[in-house]
Each structure stands twice: as C-alpha cells, then as structure tokens.
Amino acid sequence: MPVYRLPDEHVFPPPDEAEEDGLLAVGGDLDPDRLLIAYSQGIFPWPHRGWPMLWFSPDPRMVLPVSELRLQRSLRQTIRKQRFEIRLDTDFRGVMQGCKDVPRAGQPGTWITRGMIKAYTELHKLGFAHSAEAWLEGELVGGLYGLSLGRAFFGESMFAREDDASKVAFATLVRQLRLWQFDFVDAQVHTRHLERFGARLIPRAEFLGLLKTALKHPARRGPWKLEISPLDALA
C-alpha cells in the first residue's frame, strides 16, 4: 500500500489503505479542524522525531467498551481508601505536561511535542479534549487526557507520580462515561496496562462500525464535571 502525503486541504485517504503497521499518511499539520476530521474517521497523529507528521489507523484496534471495565483487586482496595481527589477538566495542560515529562519504562522519550500540547489545548478550549485528574494534598499527581466525539472517547496518554493515581482517574472517568451513555474508549494500540482494564483488540472494520454508530450522537462539549465519586467505579 502507498503511504499518502496529505495536501493542504483537511482530507484523508480511506483508513483501510493503511500500511500493515497502521501508517496511513504523512504531512499536514495539527490544526484543530484537521484533528477532528481525523478522529472522526478513525485516524490519529503519532509524531516521530525527525519525520513529518505521521497519521495512523491500526488494524486491529484496542477498544474498551465502557460497560466492560474490569478492576483488579489491588486497585479496588486503593479506590476504597479514597486517597485521591478526582477531577475533570481543571488542569488539562498540566495533565498533558505530566504525560510528556514523566518517564515510562521501556520508552526512551516522548511523542508529545510542544505542537501536540498547543493543538490539544486548543481542542480543550473548544470543548472536545478532556482530562481526568488525580489530586493529592492540592497537587496534581496523575491523570489522562483524550478527545471526545459523539459517544466515543479517544484516550491519548496517562501519567502518574503516585502509585495508582492514573488508574483511579481512568476507572472513575470510564464510570462517568458509562453514566453519560458513551459506547467505548479507544485505546488505539495494544498495551498490557489497558488490557487489565478489559480493553481488547478488534478488527479495524469493526472499530469503524462502532465509531460510525457513536458519531450519530452529538459531542458532549466541555468543560466536563464529575457527577460521581471514585467509589462509584467499584459498582
């Protein structure tokens, strides 16, 4: 399959024309309108140092139906202790910066560039990008961010400076999404971390069908406010 070079117009080739590794196109920019079009078609940017912007639509796709969240016993115990205060959309940029700065095992660097932070912060201001945050004694100690369209949430990245901080934030967010009748969280590619929560790989064609259904509903624009407590994640 050829890899497409994007024109100045905000258009993308069909997702099923991606390379085996999911690479679909190169070039373009992170204009908010381009990003919204990309996500609505099951495509997302993934910067690589030294390359133009790369756009992916992997097959298979990692997805967590919000009704199928699983919590391990140790995480349930952490939630019961109510150690963290969980908030939504109170420090979006801080969460992105945390995802950029906190090292991850087996990863020498980060793909979250200054351009990514600027673009997704703009999407946050427009009400499409959101953060779930774990706070401890007034300090942001973990969280995650992503994009919301229709009844789909596209998870991008998470970080933690305290054990289980991002996990509690994620579990609480998923339960809130279930209350709002969201369909799924898109985790994009396989990770053991999200597999433990119940996420699984599905064929790209199946994912695109789920996405088409989710996009029949209007976007729930932000800022979001939490309507449950972390203890509700145990239900």
Secondary structure as a PSIPRED ss2 file (coil, helix, strand):
# PSIPRED VFORMAT (PSIPRED V4.0)

   1 M C   1.000  0.000  0.000
   2 P C   1.000  0.000  0.000
   3 V C   1.000  0.000  0.000
   4 Y E   0.000  0.000  1.000
   5 R E   0.000  0.000  1.000
   6 L C   1.000  0.000  0.000
   7 P C   1.000  0.000  0.000
   8 D C   1.000  0.000  0.000
   9 E C   1.000  0.000  0.000
  10 H C   1.000  0.000  0.000
  11 V C   1.000  0.000  0.000
  12 F C   1.000  0.000  0.000
  13 P C   1.000  0.000  0.000
  14 P C   1.000  0.000  0.000
  15 P H   0.000  1.000  0.000
  16 D H   0.000  1.000  0.000
  17 E H   0.000  1.000  0.000
  18 A C   1.000  0.000  0.000
  19 E C   1.000  0.000  0.000
  20 E C   1.000  0.000  0.000
  21 D C   1.000  0.000  0.000
  22 G C   1.000  0.000  0.000
  23 L E   0.000  0.000  1.000
  24 L E   0.000  0.000  1.000
  25 A E   0.000  0.000  1.000
  26 V E   0.000  0.000  1.000
  27 G C   1.000  0.000  0.000
  28 G C   1.000  0.000  0.000
  29 D C   1.000  0.000  0.000
  30 L C   1.000  0.000  0.000
  31 D C   1.000  0.000  0.000
  32 P H   0.000  1.000  0.000
  33 D H   0.000  1.000  0.000
  34 R H   0.000  1.000  0.000
  35 L H   0.000  1.000  0.000
  36 L H   0.000  1.000  0.000
  37 I H   0.000  1.000  0.000
  38 A H   0.000  1.000  0.000
  39 Y H   0.000  1.000  0.000
  40 S H   0.000  1.000  0.000
  41 Q C   1.000  0.000  0.000
  42 G C   1.000  0.000  0.000
  43 I C   1.000  0.000  0.000
  44 F E   0.000  0.000  1.000
  45 P E   0.000  0.000  1.000
  46 W C   1.000  0.000  0.000
  47 P C   1.000  0.000  0.000
  48 H C   1.000  0.000  0.000
  49 R C   1.000  0.000  0.000
  50 G C   1.000  0.000  0.000
  51 W C   1.000  0.000  0.000
  52 P C   1.000  0.000  0.000
  53 M C   1.000  0.000  0.000
  54 L E   0.000  0.000  1.000
  55 W E   0.000  0.000  1.000
  56 F E   0.000  0.000  1.000
  57 S C   1.000  0.000  0.000
  58 P C   1.000  0.000  0.000
  59 D C   1.000  0.000  0.000
  60 P C   1.000  0.000  0.000
  61 R E   0.000  0.000  1.000
  62 M E   0.000  0.000  1.000
  63 V E   0.000  0.000  1.000
  64 L E   0.000  0.000  1.000
  65 P E   0.000  0.000  1.000
  66 V H   0.000  1.000  0.000
  67 S H   0.000  1.000  0.000
  68 E H   0.000  1.000  0.000
  69 L C   1.000  0.000  0.000
  70 R C   1.000  0.000  0.000
  71 L C   1.000  0.000  0.000
  72 Q C   1.000  0.000  0.000
  73 R H   0.000  1.000  0.000
  74 S H   0.000  1.000  0.000
  75 L H   0.000  1.000  0.000
  76 R H   0.000  1.000  0.000
  77 Q H   0.000  1.000  0.000
  78 T H   0.000  1.000  0.000
  79 I H   0.000  1.000  0.000
  80 R H   0.000  1.000  0.000
  81 K H   0.000  1.000  0.000
  82 Q C   1.000  0.000  0.000
  83 R C   1.000  0.000  0.000
  84 F C   1.000  0.000  0.000
  85 E E   0.000  0.000  1.000
  86 I E   0.000  0.000  1.000
  87 R E   0.000  0.000  1.000
  88 L E   0.000  0.000  1.000
  89 D C   1.000  0.000  0.000
  90 T C   1.000  0.000  0.000
  91 D C   1.000  0.000  0.000
  92 F H   0.000  1.000  0.000
  93 R H   0.000  1.000  0.000
  94 G H   0.000  1.000  0.000
  95 V H   0.000  1.000  0.000
  96 M H   0.000  1.000  0.000
  97 Q H   0.000  1.000  0.000
  98 G H   0.000  1.000  0.000
  99 C H   0.000  1.000  0.000
 100 K H   0.000  1.000  0.000
 101 D H   0.000  1.000  0.000
 102 V C   1.000  0.000  0.000
 103 P C   1.000  0.000  0.000
 104 R E   0.000  0.000  1.000
 105 A C   1.000  0.000  0.000
 106 G C   1.000  0.000  0.000
 107 Q E   0.000  0.000  1.000
 108 P C   1.000  0.000  0.000
 109 G C   1.000  0.000  0.000
 110 T C   1.000  0.000  0.000
 111 W C   1.000  0.000  0.000
 112 I C   1.000  0.000  0.000
 113 T C   1.000  0.000  0.000
 114 R H   0.000  1.000  0.000
 115 G H   0.000  1.000  0.000
 116 M H   0.000  1.000  0.000
 117 I H   0.000  1.000  0.000
 118 K H   0.000  1.000  0.000
 119 A H   0.000  1.000  0.000
 120 Y H   0.000  1.000  0.000
 121 T H   0.000  1.000  0.000
 122 E H   0.000  1.000  0.000
 123 L H   0.000  1.000  0.000
 124 H H   0.000  1.000  0.000
 125 K H   0.000  1.000  0.000
 126 L C   1.000  0.000  0.000
 127 G C   1.000  0.000  0.000
 128 F C   1.000  0.000  0.000
 129 A E   0.000  0.000  1.000
 130 H E   0.000  0.000  1.000
 131 S E   0.000  0.000  1.000
 132 A E   0.000  0.000  1.000
 133 E E   0.000  0.000  1.000
 134 A E   0.000  0.000  1.000
 135 W E   0.000  0.000  1.000
 136 L E   0.000  0.000  1.000
 137 E C   1.000  0.000  0.000
 138 G C   1.000  0.000  0.000
 139 E E   0.000  0.000  1.000
 140 L E   0.000  0.000  1.000
 141 V E   0.000  0.000  1.000
 142 G E   0.000  0.000  1.000
 143 G E   0.000  0.000  1.000
 144 L E   0.000  0.000  1.000
 145 Y E   0.000  0.000  1.000
 146 G E   0.000  0.000  1.000
 147 L E   0.000  0.000  1.000
 148 S E   0.000  0.000  1.000
 149 L E   0.000  0.000  1.000
 150 G C   1.000  0.000  0.000
 151 R C   1.000  0.000  0.000
 152 A E   0.000  0.000  1.000
 153 F E   0.000  0.000  1.000
 154 F E   0.000  0.000  1.000
 155 G E   0.000  0.000  1.000
 156 E E   0.000  0.000  1.000
 157 S E   0.000  0.000  1.000
 158 M E   0.000  0.000  1.000
 159 F E   0.000  0.000  1.000
 160 A E   0.000  0.000  1.000
 161 R C   1.000  0.000  0.000
 162 E C   1.000  0.000  0.000
 163 D C   1.000  0.000  0.000
 164 D C   1.000  0.000  0.000
 165 A H   0.000  1.000  0.000
 166 S H   0.000  1.000  0.000
 167 K H   0.000  1.000  0.000
 168 V H   0.000  1.000  0.000
 169 A H   0.000  1.000  0.000
 170 F H   0.000  1.000  0.000
 171 A H   0.000  1.000  0.000
 172 T H   0.000  1.000  0.000
 173 L H   0.000  1.000  0.000
 174 V H   0.000  1.000  0.000
 175 R H   0.000  1.000  0.000
 176 Q H   0.000  1.000  0.000
 177 L H   0.000  1.000  0.000
 178 R H   0.000  1.000  0.000
 179 L H   0.000  1.000  0.000
 180 W C   1.000  0.000  0.000
 181 Q C   1.000  0.000  0.000
 182 F C   1.000  0.000  0.000
 183 D C   1.000  0.000  0.000
 184 F E   0.000  0.000  1.000
 185 V E   0.000  0.000  1.000
 186 D E   0.000  0.000  1.000
 187 A E   0.000  0.000  1.000
 188 Q E   0.000  0.000  1.000
 189 V C   1.000  0.000  0.000
 190 H C   1.000  0.000  0.000
 191 T C   1.000  0.000  0.000
 192 R H   0.000  1.000  0.000
 193 H H   0.000  1.000  0.000
 194 L H   0.000  1.000  0.000
 195 E H   0.000  1.000  0.000
 196 R C   1.000  0.000  0.000
 197 F C   1.000  0.000  0.000
 198 G C   1.000  0.000  0.000
 199 A C   1.000  0.000  0.000
 200 R E   0.000  0.000  1.000
 201 L E   0.000  0.000  1.000
 202 I E   0.000  0.000  1.000
 203 P C   1.000  0.000  0.000
 204 R H   0.000  1.000  0.000
 205 A H   0.000  1.000  0.000
 206 E H   0.000  1.000  0.000
 207 F H   0.000  1.000  0.000
 208 L H   0.000  1.000  0.000
 209 G H   0.000  1.000  0.000
 210 L H   0.000  1.000  0.000
 211 L H   0.000  1.000  0.000
 212 K H   0.000  1.000  0.000
 213 T H   0.000  1.000  0.000
 214 A H   0.000  1.000  0.000
 215 L C   1.000  0.000  0.000
 216 K C   1.000  0.000  0.000
 217 H C   1.000  0.000  0.000
 218 P C   1.000  0.000  0.000
 219 A C   1.000  0.000  0.000
 220 R C   1.000  0.000  0.000
 221 R C   1.000  0.000  0.000
 222 G C   1.000  0.000  0.000
 223 P C   1.000  0.000  0.000
 224 W C   1.000  0.000  0.000
 225 K C   1.000  0.000  0.000
 226 L C   1.000  0.000  0.000
 227 E C   1.000  0.000  0.000
 228 I C   1.000  0.000  0.000
 229 S C   1.000  0.000  0.000
 230 P H   0.000  1.000  0.000
 231 L H   0.000  1.000  0.000
 232 D H   0.000  1.000  0.000
 233 A H   0.000  1.000  0.000
 234 L H   0.000  1.000  0.000
 235 A C   1.000  0.000  0.000
